[in-house]
């Protein structure tokens, strides 16, 4: 009994600095934001009432959820294919896949966003090339809209979706796949009925990571959206630094944090913890 208590005390002492850091760096400032949402410009619930009646705020929330959902689906699907090559491909294929996964981490999000502007703008490489071969007569609108935002966010988030998927695929027992093949199942049927269900934990983890990241994205939507596809993070920035309307910006921030917290609670409520490991 004393050994168990001493182990718990040791674990608590090891965790104490981390908990203190998180409290000072995140919890304490967030409490200040919560205070602003109830006190600025006047005390009360006026800012939260504005969230329910302001058409602009509601449209931005809906747009953010829509873009986040699309980015999550596309990113996880693309990451699944890349991870499959990385984990189960030939040595040469694994090397190429690993290179494609790791290199994006060496390039800043700002550089990548401007790179997509150079590719997708009216005078960018894609439109110029399509016009030069006669495929189109007028430039396609590929940037300063939701399409450009989705492309830029997906490109940035695919590497983050790879690692939970890789962990799930590497923990899979190959004998199960061999048993399915031995019972007469085709490769495609084995993949969809055995392999994909057994990597469910990685899919859920990747989807949650990408979706939560997408909700708070700022730089890429601001550059590729061009002010025409404003998302929540950009709206908070505009309310606090340009309006200024600190109370409404704080209220939006609080609602966003609570929404993400509710998502995480649902995840751990309906998905067994061992499925996420």
Helices and strands as residue ranges (DSSP letters): H 2-22, I 23-27, H 28-39, H 46-53, H 55-88, H 91-103, G 104-106, H 109-120, H 125-132, H 146-170, H 174-182, H 187-190, I 191-195, H 196-198, H 200-215, H 219-225, H 232-238, I 239-243, H 246-270, G 273-276
